[in-house]
């Protein structure tokens, strides 16, 4: 998987037929397994998560780290698909 060095933005619009833009952690995790990058609205658009080299990875504080999921992550319902800036 290529290294993502660009900042990200939240997915700008959701089509009405798709429903809500936010999702549960478990729905977001399914998106990661499909190759998507996810973030939480509460993270303020600076940290994000993805699969990198076969590991669930979080980009935070300017670097990639193995993501140790906690109960706050699992209980969150403000997950969204992140979109890379060009």
N, C-alpha and C positions, 0 to 999 in steps of 0.2 A: 504494500500500500504506500502511495507517495506521501511524503511529509507535507502536511498542510501548514504553510507559514503565513498565509494571509489572514487578516481579521475576518470575523464572520458577522452576519446580520441575521436577525430572525426572518423566517419565511414571511414575505410581505403581506400576502393575501391568501385567504383560503376560499375556494369556491363553495357556494352555498350547498351544493350537493355533497360535499365532503364532511360537513358538520363542523365541530369545534376545532380551532387551531391547536389547542392544548390537549395533552393526553396523559395518561397514567405512566408511571415508570415502566410497567410491564409492556405497554404498547410501544413506548419509546425504545425499550430494549429490543423488541422485534424489529424496529426500524434500523437499529445499529447492526443487527444480524443480516439485514438486507443491504448493508453498505452505506447507510445514511449517517450523518453526523447530528448529534442531538445536544441540546442545552436546556437550561431552565430559565424561565423568565426572571425568577428571583435571583439568578446569578448576575444580572445586569449586563448581559451580552458580552462577556469577556472570557468565560470559560466554556469549554465544550467537550464532548465525549465521542469516541469513535473506536472502531476496531483497528489496531495498528500492530502489524507483525503477529497476528493471532491472539493479541491480548486486548482486553477491555481497557481503554486508555483515556485519561482525562488530560486536557491541556489547561493548565492553570499556572499562574505566577511565571509566565513566559517559557514554560517547558512542558514536555510530556511526562506523565507519571502513570504507573499502574494504578488503576482506579479501584479503591477499596470502597465498595458500596456500603452506605450506612442506612439506618432506618429512616432518616429524613429524606434521603434520595428515594427510597422505596415508597414512602407515603406521599410524596409530592405528586400533584396533579397539574403542574404547570410546565410540563415537558413540551418542547417544540422541536421541529426539525430545523437545524441551523443551515444557513446558506453561505457559502464562501463568496467573498468579494472578489471581483476580477480586477 
